[in-house]
Each structure stands twice: as C-alpha cells, then as structure tokens.
Amino acid sequence: MAIADELLAANARYAQGFTLGGLATPPSRRLAVVACMDARLNVYALLGLREGEAHVLRNAGGAVTDDVVRSLVISQRLLGTRSIVLVHHTDCGMLTFTDDALRADVERDVGIRPPFAFEAFSDLEGDVRQSIARLRASPFLPHRDDIHGFVYDVRTGRLSEVPV
C-alpha cells in the first residue's frame, strides 16, 4: 500500500468519529507556537494543548524566518493571538551543520547557490534567545511582550524555559 493510501485510510477512520467541526477559527488560548519540525515532537501533547487552542508553526529548527513572521502577523492581527511560544529541542539536526557548508553542497549538486538561509546554529539556548530577540524587534507584530522560549529534552520529555 502506498503512503498516500495509508494516510487516506487513517483519515477515513479519523473522520468517522470527528466531532470538532464547530471549533472557532481564532485559537481559544490566543497562543501561537513556533516549533521544530522534528518528528519526535508532539507539540500539542508536550504543551498540553488541544485542537483549536493554538496556531502551531513548524519548520527545520523552529527558525524565526520571514515566513514565520508573516504567519505570526496574520495570527495576531487577524486571529487574535497575543502570546508566542518557541520550542527548540535537544539532539536537533540544526546543530550538525553550517549554512555555508550546506549551501556549498547544494550548489555543487545543482549549480545554483540557494538564496535563503538554512538557519543552522551551534548554540541551542543562544538560538532561542536570538529568535525571541527577532520577534521582539519586529515592527509588524503588535504583541511582543508575551514571548517565551523553551528547550524540549527528547530523552525525558521535559521542557526548560530559556532565560532571556
């Protein structure tokens, strides 16, 4: 069975008992979460969230990119979120390479240097602090006073807040 067929079968089972069709569009907790895409992170479970409570934005490393800011602007200005939580994690792949090395590898393979930053980092907590600083400095976000950053330990399941 192809992966798409497996996913469609799983969705059919999910839809049979679906009861959440009446949730409001704005997140009820007025929260947006920016987290890494790592498959070991179940963001809803580790933060005790349920469907409809938060916007969850995920990418490699939980990087605060222009696209993340774009989504947060929509989240805050149009859908009422006020708090932002960042979730990085231990044993992150973003700690294992540099932007320059990956750019060079890609350029060698395809003949074109990627125009975007990969946002690799060598200091986990330092990157959380830098991400918070980027958000607090953004003139596009109206709500910048309730931003918290955490590191999730993939071995214990525990979150630690990163002091700013």
CNS distance restraints for C-alpha pairs under 8 A (distance, minus, plus):
assign (resid   1 and name CA) (resid   5 and name CA) 6.20 0.50 0.50
assign (resid   1 and name CA) (resid   6 and name CA) 6.58 0.50 0.50
assign (resid   2 and name CA) (resid   6 and name CA) 6.41 0.50 0.50
assign (resid   3 and name CA) (resid   7 and name CA) 6.16 0.50 0.50
assign (resid   4 and name CA) (resid   8 and name CA) 6.13 0.50 0.50
assign (resid   5 and name CA) (resid   9 and name CA) 6.16 0.50 0.50
assign (resid   6 and name CA) (resid  10 and name CA) 6.22 0.50 0.50
assign (resid   7 and name CA) (resid  11 and name CA) 6.09 0.50 0.50
assign (resid   8 and name CA) (resid  12 and name CA) 6.17 0.50 0.50
assign (resid   9 and name CA) (resid  13 and name CA) 6.51 0.50 0.50
assign (resid  10 and name CA) (resid  14 and name CA) 6.26 0.50 0.50
assign (resid  11 and name CA) (resid  15 and name CA) 5.96 0.50 0.50
assign (resid  12 and name CA) (resid  16 and name CA) 6.32 0.50 0.50
assign (resid  13 and name CA) (resid  17 and name CA) 7.36 0.50 0.50
assign (resid  14 and name CA) (resid  18 and name CA) 6.26 0.50 0.50
assign (resid  23 and name CA) (resid  52 and name CA) 6.16 0.50 0.50
assign (resid  24 and name CA) (resid  28 and name CA) 7.83 0.50 0.50
assign (resid  24 and name CA) (resid  52 and name CA) 7.05 0.50 0.50
assign (resid  25 and name CA) (resid  52 and name CA) 7.37 0.50 0.50
assign (resid  25 and name CA) (resid  79 and name CA) 7.43 0.50 0.50
assign (resid  26 and name CA) (resid  30 and name CA) 7.38 0.50 0.50
assign (resid  26 and name CA) (resid  52 and name CA) 7.56 0.50 0.50
assign (resid  26 and name CA) (resid  79 and name CA) 4.88 0.50 0.50
assign (resid  26 and name CA) (resid  80 and name CA) 6.43 0.50 0.50
assign (resid  26 and name CA) (resid  81 and name CA) 7.63 0.50 0.50
assign (resid  27 and name CA) (resid  31 and name CA) 6.65 0.50 0.50
assign (resid  27 and name CA) (resid  52 and name CA) 5.27 0.50 0.50
assign (resid  27 and name CA) (resid  53 and name CA) 4.53 0.50 0.50
assign (resid  27 and name CA) (resid  54 and name CA) 4.80 0.50 0.50
assign (resid  27 and name CA) (resid  55 and name CA) 6.54 0.50 0.50
assign (resid  27 and name CA) (resid  79 and name CA) 7.36 0.50 0.50
assign (resid  27 and name CA) (resid  80 and name CA) 7.65 0.50 0.50
assign (resid  27 and name CA) (resid  81 and name CA) 6.99 0.50 0.50
assign (resid  28 and name CA) (resid  52 and name CA) 6.26 0.50 0.50
assign (resid  28 and name CA) (resid  53 and name CA) 4.62 0.50 0.50
assign (resid  28 and name CA) (resid  54 and name CA) 6.90 0.50 0.50
assign (resid  29 and name CA) (resid  53 and name CA) 4.97 0.50 0.50
assign (resid  29 and name CA) (resid  54 and name CA) 6.12 0.50 0.50
assign (resid  29 and name CA) (resid  81 and name CA) 7.69 0.50 0.50
assign (resid  30 and name CA) (resid  53 and name CA) 7.20 0.50 0.50
assign (resid  30 and name CA) (resid  54 and name CA) 6.54 0.50 0.50
assign (resid  30 and name CA) (resid  80 and name CA) 6.07 0.50 0.50
assign (resid  30 and name CA) (resid  81 and name CA) 3.90 0.50 0.50
assign (resid  30 and name CA) (resid  82 and name CA) 5.58 0.50 0.50
assign (resid  30 and name CA) (resid  83 and name CA) 6.43 0.50 0.50
assign (resid  31 and name CA) (resid  53 and name CA) 7.15 0.50 0.50
assign (resid  31 and name CA) (resid  54 and name CA) 4.89 0.50 0.50
assign (resid  31 and name CA) (resid  55 and name CA) 6.48 0.50 0.50
assign (resid  31 and name CA) (resid  81 and name CA) 5.15 0.50 0.50
assign (resid  31 and name CA) (resid  82 and name CA) 6.15 0.50 0.50
assign (resid  31 and name CA) (resid  83 and name CA) 4.83 0.50 0.50
assign (resid  31 and name CA) (resid  84 and name CA) 5.88 0.50 0.50
assign (resid  31 and name CA) (resid  85 and name CA) 7.56 0.50 0.50
assign (resid  32 and name CA) (resid  54 and name CA) 5.41 0.50 0.50
assign (resid  32 and name CA) (resid  55 and name CA) 4.60 0.50 0.50
assign (resid  32 and name CA) (resid  56 and name CA) 5.93 0.50 0.50
assign (resid  32 and name CA) (resid  57 and name CA) 7.55 0.50 0.50
assign (resid  32 and name CA) (resid  72 and name CA) 7.29 0.50 0.50
assign (resid  32 and name CA) (resid  75 and name CA) 7.27 0.50 0.50
assign (resid  32 and name CA) (resid  81 and name CA) 6.47 0.50 0.50
assign (resid  32 and name CA) (resid  82 and name CA) 7.77 0.50 0.50
assign (resid  32 and name CA) (resid  83 and name CA) 6.25 0.50 0.50
assign (resid  32 and name CA) (resid  84 and name CA) 4.90 0.50 0.50
assign (resid  32 and name CA) (resid  85 and name CA) 6.39 0.50 0.50
assign (resid  33 and name CA) (resid  54 and name CA) 6.97 0.50 0.50
assign (resid  33 and name CA) (resid  55 and name CA) 6.07 0.50 0.50
assign (resid  33 and name CA) (resid  56 and name CA) 4.74 0.50 0.50
assign (resid  33 and name CA) (resid  57 and name CA) 6.02 0.50 0.50
assign (resid  33 and name CA) (resid  84 and name CA) 5.71 0.50 0.50
assign (resid  33 and name CA) (resid  85 and name CA) 4.74 0.50 0.50
assign (resid  33 and name CA) (resid  86 and name CA) 5.82 0.50 0.50
assign (resid  33 and name CA) (resid  87 and name CA) 7.39 0.50 0.50
assign (resid  34 and name CA) (resid  56 and name CA) 6.06 0.50 0.50
assign (resid  34 and name CA) (resid  57 and name CA) 4.80 0.50 0.50
assign (resid  34 and name CA) (resid  58 and name CA) 5.83 0.50 0.50
assign (resid  34 and name CA) (resid  62 and name CA) 5.69 0.50 0.50
assign (resid  34 and name CA) (resid  63 and name CA) 7.76 0.50 0.50
assign (resid  34 and name CA) (resid  64 and name CA) 7.73 0.50 0.50
assign (resid  34 and name CA) (resid  68 and name CA) 7.83 0.50 0.50
assign (resid  34 and name CA) (resid  84 and name CA) 7.51 0.50 0.50
assign (resid  34 and name CA) (resid  85 and name CA) 6.25 0.50 0.50
assign (resid  34 and name CA) (resid  86 and name CA) 4.81 0.50 0.50
assign (resid  34 and name CA) (resid  87 and name CA) 6.22 0.50 0.50
assign (resid  35 and name CA) (resid  43 and name CA) 7.54 0.50 0.50
assign (resid  35 and name CA) (resid  56 and name CA) 7.31 0.50 0.50
assign (resid  35 and name CA) (resid  57 and name CA) 6.25 0.50 0.50
assign (resid  35 and name CA) (resid  58 and name CA) 4.90 0.50 0.50
assign (resid  35 and name CA) (resid  59 and name CA) 6.78 0.50 0.50
assign (resid  35 and name CA) (resid  61 and name CA) 7.15 0.50 0.50
assign (resid  35 and name CA) (resid  62 and name CA) 4.28 0.50 0.50
assign (resid  35 and name CA) (resid  63 and name CA) 7.81 0.50 0.50
assign (resid  35 and name CA) (resid  86 and name CA) 5.82 0.50 0.50
assign (resid  35 and name CA) (resid  87 and name CA) 4.60 0.50 0.50
assign (resid  35 and name CA) (resid  88 and name CA) 6.14 0.50 0.50
assign (resid  36 and name CA) (resid  41 and name CA) 7.76 0.50 0.50
assign (resid  36 and name CA) (resid  58 and name CA) 5.31 0.50 0.50
assign (resid  36 and name CA) (resid  59 and name CA) 5.24 0.50 0.50
assign (resid  36 and name CA) (resid  60 and name CA) 5.30 0.50 0.50
assign (resid  36 and name CA) (resid  61 and name CA) 4.53 0.50 0.50
assign (resid  36 and name CA) (resid  62 and name CA) 3.90 0.50 0.50
assign (resid  36 and name CA) (resid  63 and name CA) 7.48 0.50 0.50
assign (resid  36 and name CA) (resid  87 and name CA) 6.74 0.50 0.50
assign (resid  36 and name CA) (resid  88 and name CA) 6.02 0.50 0.50
assign (resid  36 and name CA) (resid  89 and name CA) 7.59 0.50 0.50
assign (resid  37 and name CA) (resid  41 and name CA) 7.56 0.50 0.50
assign (resid  37 and name CA) (resid  58 and name CA) 5.08 0.50 0.50
assign (resid  37 and name CA) (resid  59 and name CA) 4.82 0.50 0.50
assign (resid  37 and name CA) (resid  60 and name CA) 5.31 0.50 0.50
assign (resid  37 and name CA) (resid  61 and name CA) 6.88 0.50 0.50
assign (resid  37 and name CA) (resid  62 and name CA) 6.96 0.50 0.50
assign (resid  38 and name CA) (resid  60 and name CA) 7.26 0.50 0.50
assign (resid  38 and name CA) (resid  61 and name CA) 7.92 0.50 0.50
assign (resid  38 and name CA) (resid  92 and name CA) 7.82 0.50 0.50
assign (resid  40 and name CA) (resid 154 and name CA) 7.08 0.50 0.50
assign (resid  41 and name CA) (resid  46 and name CA) 7.59 0.50 0.50
assign (resid  41 and name CA) (resid 154 and name CA) 7.69 0.50 0.50
assign (resid  42 and name CA) (resid  46 and name CA) 6.09 0.50 0.50
assign (resid  43 and name CA) (resid  47 and name CA) 6.11 0.50 0.50
assign (resid  43 and name CA) (resid  49 and name CA) 7.90 0.50 0.50
assign (resid  43 and name CA) (resid  56 and name CA) 7.90 0.50 0.50
assign (resid  44 and name CA) (resid  48 and name CA) 5.85 0.50 0.50
assign (resid  44 and name CA) (resid  49 and name CA) 4.64 0.50 0.50
assign (resid  44 and name CA) (resid  50 and name CA) 6.25 0.50 0.50
assign (resid  44 and name CA) (resid  51 and name CA) 8.00 0.50 0.50
assign (resid  45 and name CA) (resid  49 and name CA) 6.19 0.50 0.50
assign (resid  45 and name CA) (resid  50 and name CA) 7.96 0.50 0.50
assign (resid  46 and name CA) (resid 157 and name CA) 7.27 0.50 0.50
assign (resid  49 and name CA) (resid  53 and name CA) 6.38 0.50 0.50
assign (resid  49 and name CA) (resid  54 and name CA) 7.41 0.50 0.50
assign (resid  50 and name CA) (resid  54 and name CA) 7.97 0.50 0.50
assign (resid  55 and name CA) (resid  75 and name CA) 7.42 0.50 0.50
assign (resid  57 and name CA) (resid  68 and name CA) 7.16 0.50 0.50
assign (resid  57 and name CA) (resid  71 and name CA) 7.97 0.50 0.50
assign (resid  58 and name CA) (resid  62 and name CA) 5.94 0.50 0.50
assign (resid  59 and name CA) (resid  63 and name CA) 6.58 0.50 0.50
assign (resid  60 and name CA) (resid  94 and name CA) 7.32 0.50 0.50
assign (resid  61 and name CA) (resid  88 and name CA) 6.58 0.50 0.50
assign (resid  61 and name CA) (resid  92 and name CA) 7.14 0.50 0.50
assign (resid  61 and name CA) (resid  93 and name CA) 7.72 0.50 0.50
assign (resid  61 and name CA) (resid  94 and name CA) 5.89 0.50 0.50
assign (resid  61 and name CA) (resid 119 and name CA) 7.58 0.50 0.50
assign (resid  61 and name CA) (resid 120 and name CA) 7.53 0.50 0.50
assign (resid  62 and name CA) (resid  86 and name CA) 7.20 0.50 0.50
assign (resid  62 and name CA) (resid  87 and name CA) 6.75 0.50 0.50
assign (resid  62 and name CA) (resid  88 and name CA) 6.18 0.50 0.50
assign (resid  63 and name CA) (resid  68 and name CA) 7.75 0.50 0.50
assign (resid  63 and name CA) (resid 119 and name CA) 6.53 0.50 0.50
assign (resid  63 and name CA) (resid 131 and name CA) 7.14 0.50 0.50
assign (resid  64 and name CA) (resid  68 and name CA) 5.60 0.50 0.50
assign (resid  64 and name CA) (resid  69 and name CA) 6.75 0.50 0.50
assign (resid  64 and name CA) (resid 131 and name CA) 5.76 0.50 0.50
assign (resid  64 and name CA) (resid 134 and name CA) 7.28 0.50 0.50
assign (resid  64 and name CA) (resid 135 and name CA) 7.59 0.50 0.50
assign (resid  65 and name CA) (resid  69 and name CA) 6.35 0.50 0.50
assign (resid  66 and name CA) (resid  70 and name CA) 6.10 0.50 0.50
assign (resid  67 and name CA) (resid  71 and name CA) 6.27 0.50 0.50
assign (resid  68 and name CA) (resid  72 and name CA) 6.15 0.50 0.50
assign (resid  69 and name CA) (resid  73 and name CA) 6.05 0.50 0.50
assign (resid  69 and name CA) (resid 135 and name CA) 7.59 0.50 0.50
assign (resid  69 and name CA) (resid 141 and name CA) 7.90 0.50 0.50
assign (resid  70 and name CA) (resid  74 and name CA) 6.54 0.50 0.50
assign (resid  71 and name CA) (resid  75 and name CA) 6.06 0.50 0.50
assign (resid  72 and name CA) (resid  76 and name CA) 5.95 0.50 0.50
assign (resid  72 and name CA) (resid 141 and name CA) 7.28 0.50 0.50
assign (resid  73 and name CA) (resid  77 and name CA) 5.70 0.50 0.50
assign (resid  73 and name CA) (resid  78 and name CA) 7.78 0.50 0.50
assign (resid  73 and name CA) (resid 140 and name CA) 6.44 0.50 0.50
assign (resid  73 and name CA) (resid 141 and name CA) 5.63 0.50 0.50
assign (resid  74 and name CA) (resid  78 and name CA) 5.28 0.50 0.50
assign (resid  74 and name CA) (resid  79 and name CA) 6.74 0.50 0.50
assign (resid  75 and name CA) (resid  79 and name CA) 4.96 0.50 0.50
assign (resid  75 and name CA) (resid  80 and name CA) 6.44 0.50 0.50
assign (resid  75 and name CA) (resid  81 and name CA) 5.78 0.50 0.50
assign (resid  76 and name CA) (resid  80 and name CA) 4.90 0.50 0.50
assign (resid  76 and name CA) (resid  81 and name CA) 4.53 0.50 0.50
assign (resid  76 and name CA) (resid  82 and name CA) 6.13 0.50 0.50
assign (resid  76 and name CA) (resid 141 and name CA) 7.11 0.50 0.50
assign (resid  76 and name CA) (resid 142 and name CA) 7.24 0.50 0.50
assign (resid  76 and name CA) (resid 143 and name CA) 7.29 0.50 0.50
assign (resid  77 and name CA) (resid  81 and name CA) 7.72 0.50 0.50
assign (resid  77 and name CA) (resid 141 and name CA) 7.81 0.50 0.50
assign (resid  77 and name CA) (resid 142 and name CA) 7.38 0.50 0.50
assign (resid  82 and name CA) (resid 143 and name CA) 5.51 0.50 0.50
assign (resid  82 and name CA) (resid 144 and name CA) 7.86 0.50 0.50
assign (resid  82 and name CA) (resid 146 and name CA) 7.09 0.50 0.50
assign (resid  83 and name CA) (resid 143 and name CA) 7.32 0.50 0.50
assign (resid  83 and name CA) (resid 144 and name CA) 7.81 0.50 0.50
assign (resid  83 and name CA) (resid 145 and name CA) 7.91 0.50 0.50
assign (resid  83 and name CA) (resid 146 and name CA) 5.01 0.50 0.50
assign (resid  83 and name CA) (resid 147 and name CA) 5.94 0.50 0.50
assign (resid  84 and name CA) (resid 146 and name CA) 6.39 0.50 0.50
assign (resid  84 and name CA) (resid 147 and name CA) 4.73 0.50 0.50
assign (resid  84 and name CA) (resid 148 and name CA) 6.45 0.50 0.50
assign (resid  85 and name CA) (resid 147 and name CA) 5.78 0.50 0.50
assign (resid  85 and name CA) (resid 148 and name CA) 4.93 0.50 0.50
assign (resid  85 and name CA) (resid 149 and name CA) 5.73 0.50 0.50
assign (resid  85 and name CA) (resid 150 and name CA) 7.56 0.50 0.50
assign (resid  86 and name CA) (resid 128 and name CA) 7.24 0.50 0.50
assign (resid  86 and name CA) (resid 132 and name CA) 7.92 0.50 0.50
assign (resid  86 and name CA) (resid 147 and name CA) 7.79 0.50 0.50
assign (resid  86 and name CA) (resid 148 and name CA) 6.26 0.50 0.50
assign (resid  86 and name CA) (resid 149 and name CA) 4.53 0.50 0.50
assign (resid  86 and name CA) (resid 150 and name CA) 6.00 0.50 0.50
assign (resid  87 and name CA) (resid 149 and name CA) 6.13 0.50 0.50
assign (resid  87 and name CA) (resid 150 and name CA) 5.01 0.50 0.50
assign (resid  87 and name CA) (resid 151 and name CA) 5.79 0.50 0.50
assign (resid  87 and name CA) (resid 152 and name CA) 6.66 0.50 0.50
assign (resid  88 and name CA) (resid  92 and name CA) 7.92 0.50 0.50
assign (resid  88 and name CA) (resid 124 and name CA) 7.37 0.50 0.50
assign (resid  88 and name CA) (resid 128 and name CA) 7.03 0.50 0.50
assign (resid  88 and name CA) (resid 149 and name CA) 7.83 0.50 0.50
assign (resid  88 and name CA) (resid 150 and name CA) 6.24 0.50 0.50
assign (resid  88 and name CA) (resid 151 and name CA) 4.82 0.50 0.50
assign (resid  88 and name CA) (resid 152 and name CA) 6.16 0.50 0.50
assign (resid  89 and name CA) (resid 124 and name CA) 7.74 0.50 0.50
assign (resid  89 and name CA) (resid 150 and name CA) 7.96 0.50 0.50
assign (resid  89 and name CA) (resid 151 and name CA) 4.81 0.50 0.50
assign (resid  89 and name CA) (resid 152 and name CA) 4.38 0.50 0.50
assign (resid  89 and name CA) (resid 153 and name CA) 5.77 0.50 0.50
assign (resid  89 and name CA) (resid 154 and name CA) 6.66 0.50 0.50
assign (resid  90 and name CA) (resid 124 and name CA) 7.69 0.50 0.50
assign (resid  90 and name CA) (resid 151 and name CA) 6.85 0.50 0.50
assign (resid  90 and name CA) (resid 152 and name CA) 6.32 0.50 0.50
assign (resid  90 and name CA) (resid 153 and name CA) 5.21 0.50 0.50
assign (resid  90 and name CA) (resid 154 and name CA) 5.98 0.50 0.50
assign (resid  91 and name CA) (resid  95 and name CA) 7.72 0.50 0.50
assign (resid  91 and name CA) (resid 154 and name CA) 7.23 0.50 0.50
assign (resid  92 and name CA) (resid  96 and name CA) 7.71 0.50 0.50
assign (resid  93 and name CA) (resid  97 and name CA) 7.74 0.50 0.50
assign (resid  94 and name CA) (resid 119 and name CA) 7.66 0.50 0.50
assign (resid  94 and name CA) (resid 120 and name CA) 4.82 0.50 0.50
assign (resid  94 and name CA) (resid 121 and name CA) 6.01 0.50 0.50
assign (resid  94 and name CA) (resid 122 and name CA) 7.83 0.50 0.50
assign (resid  95 and name CA) (resid 120 and name CA) 6.34 0.50 0.50
assign (resid  95 and name CA) (resid 121 and name CA) 5.41 0.50 0.50
assign (resid  95 and name CA) (resid 122 and name CA) 5.14 0.50 0.50
assign (resid  95 and name CA) (resid 123 and name CA) 7.46 0.50 0.50
assign (resid  95 and name CA) (resid 124 and name CA) 7.64 0.50 0.50
assign (resid  96 and name CA) (resid 120 and name CA) 7.95 0.50 0.50
assign (resid  96 and name CA) (resid 122 and name CA) 7.81 0.50 0.50
assign (resid  97 and name CA) (resid 101 and name CA) 6.93 0.50 0.50
assign (resid  97 and name CA) (resid 102 and name CA) 7.11 0.50 0.50
assign (resid  97 and name CA) (resid 120 and name CA) 6.53 0.50 0.50
assign (resid  97 and name CA) (resid 121 and name CA) 7.90 0.50 0.50
assign (resid  98 and name CA) (resid 102 and name CA) 6.38 0.50 0.50
assign (resid  98 and name CA) (resid 120 and name CA) 5.58 0.50 0.50
assign (resid  98 and name CA) (resid 121 and name CA) 7.14 0.50 0.50
assign (resid  99 and name CA) (resid 103 and name CA) 5.96 0.50 0.50
assign (resid  99 and name CA) (resid 117 and name CA) 6.68 0.50 0.50
assign (resid  99 and name CA) (resid 118 and name CA) 5.58 0.50 0.50
assign (resid  99 and name CA) (resid 119 and name CA) 6.61 0.50 0.50
assign (resid  99 and name CA) (resid 120 and name CA) 5.81 0.50 0.50
assign (resid 100 and name CA) (resid 104 and name CA) 6.12 0.50 0.50
assign (resid 101 and name CA) (resid 105 and name CA) 6.24 0.50 0.50
assign (resid 102 and name CA) (resid 106 and name CA) 6.14 0.50 0.50
assign (resid 103 and name CA) (resid 107 and name CA) 6.04 0.50 0.50
assign (resid 103 and name CA) (resid 113 and name CA) 6.03 0.50 0.50
assign (resid 103 and name CA) (resid 114 and name CA) 6.19 0.50 0.50
assign (resid 104 and name CA) (resid 108 and name CA) 6.01 0.50 0.50
assign (resid 104 and name CA) (resid 113 and name CA) 7.05 0.50 0.50
assign (resid 105 and name CA) (resid 109 and name CA) 6.27 0.50 0.50
assign (resid 106 and name CA) (resid 110 and name CA) 6.04 0.50 0.50
assign (resid 106 and name CA) (resid 111 and name CA) 7.56 0.50 0.50
assign (resid 106 and name CA) (resid 112 and name CA) 7.31 0.50 0.50
assign (resid 106 and name CA) (resid 113 and name CA) 6.65 0.50 0.50
assign (resid 106 and name CA) (resid 114 and name CA) 7.28 0.50 0.50
assign (resid 107 and name CA) (resid 111 and name CA) 4.74 0.50 0.50
assign (resid 107 and name CA) (resid 112 and name CA) 4.74 0.50 0.50
assign (resid 107 and name CA) (resid 113 and name CA) 4.60 0.50 0.50
assign (resid 107 and name CA) (resid 114 and name CA) 7.17 0.50 0.50
assign (resid 108 and name CA) (resid 112 and name CA) 7.72 0.50 0.50
assign (resid 121 and name CA) (resid 127 and name CA) 6.59 0.50 0.50
assign (resid 123 and name CA) (resid 127 and name CA) 6.04 0.50 0.50
assign (resid 124 and name CA) (resid 128 and name CA) 6.54 0.50 0.50
assign (resid 124 and name CA) (resid 151 and name CA) 7.88 0.50 0.50
assign (resid 125 and name CA) (resid 129 and name CA) 6.30 0.50 0.50
assign (resid 125 and name CA) (resid 151 and name CA) 7.35 0.50 0.50
assign (resid 125 and name CA) (resid 162 and name CA) 6.35 0.50 0.50
assign (resid 126 and name CA) (resid 130 and name CA) 6.15 0.50 0.50
assign (resid 127 and name CA) (resid 131 and name CA) 6.01 0.50 0.50
assign (resid 128 and name CA) (resid 132 and name CA) 6.26 0.50 0.50
assign (resid 128 and name CA) (resid 149 and name CA) 5.91 0.50 0.50
assign (resid 128 and name CA) (resid 150 and name CA) 7.36 0.50 0.50
assign (resid 128 and name CA) (resid 162 and name CA) 7.19 0.50 0.50
assign (resid 129 and name CA) (resid 133 and name CA) 6.19 0.50 0.50
assign (resid 129 and name CA) (resid 149 and name CA) 7.34 0.50 0.50
assign (resid 129 and name CA) (resid 162 and name CA) 7.41 0.50 0.50
assign (resid 129 and name CA) (resid 163 and name CA) 7.94 0.50 0.50
assign (resid 129 and name CA) (resid 164 and name CA) 6.05 0.50 0.50
assign (resid 130 and name CA) (resid 134 and name CA) 6.20 0.50 0.50
assign (resid 131 and name CA) (resid 135 and name CA) 6.37 0.50 0.50
assign (resid 132 and name CA) (resid 136 and name CA) 6.13 0.50 0.50
assign (resid 132 and name CA) (resid 147 and name CA) 6.74 0.50 0.50
assign (resid 132 and name CA) (resid 148 and name CA) 7.34 0.50 0.50
assign (resid 132 and name CA) (resid 149 and name CA) 7.03 0.50 0.50
assign (resid 133 and name CA) (resid 137 and name CA) 6.04 0.50 0.50
assign (resid 134 and name CA) (resid 138 and name CA) 6.29 0.50 0.50
assign (resid 135 and name CA) (resid 141 and name CA) 7.60 0.50 0.50
assign (resid 135 and name CA) (resid 144 and name CA) 6.84 0.50 0.50
assign (resid 136 and name CA) (resid 144 and name CA) 5.18 0.50 0.50
assign (resid 136 and name CA) (resid 145 and name CA) 7.43 0.50 0.50
assign (resid 136 and name CA) (resid 147 and name CA) 7.99 0.50 0.50
assign (resid 148 and name CA) (resid 161 and name CA) 7.35 0.50 0.50
assign (resid 148 and name CA) (resid 162 and name CA) 7.72 0.50 0.50
assign (resid 149 and name CA) (resid 161 and name CA) 5.88 0.50 0.50
assign (resid 149 and name CA) (resid 162 and name CA) 5.54 0.50 0.50
assign (resid 149 and name CA) (resid 163 and name CA) 7.94 0.50 0.50
assign (resid 150 and name CA) (resid 159 and name CA) 6.13 0.50 0.50
assign (resid 150 and name CA) (resid 160 and name CA) 5.37 0.50 0.50
assign (resid 150 and name CA) (resid 161 and name CA) 4.34 0.50 0.50
assign (resid 150 and name CA) (resid 162 and name CA) 5.38 0.50 0.50
assign (resid 151 and name CA) (resid 159 and name CA) 5.60 0.50 0.50
assign (resid 151 and name CA) (resid 160 and name CA) 5.30 0.50 0.50
assign (resid 151 and name CA) (resid 161 and name CA) 6.49 0.50 0.50
assign (resid 151 and name CA) (resid 162 and name CA) 6.94 0.50 0.50
assign (resid 152 and name CA) (resid 157 and name CA) 6.54 0.50 0.50
assign (resid 152 and name CA) (resid 158 and name CA) 5.74 0.50 0.50
assign (resid 152 and name CA) (resid 159 and name CA) 4.44 0.50 0.50
assign (resid 152 and name CA) (resid 160 and name CA) 6.51 0.50 0.50
assign (resid 153 and name CA) (resid 157 and name CA) 5.39 0.50 0.50
assign (resid 153 and name CA) (resid 158 and name CA) 5.42 0.50 0.50
assign (resid 153 and name CA) (resid 159 and name CA) 6.34 0.50 0.50
assign (resid 154 and name CA) (resid 158 and name CA) 7.73 0.50 0.50
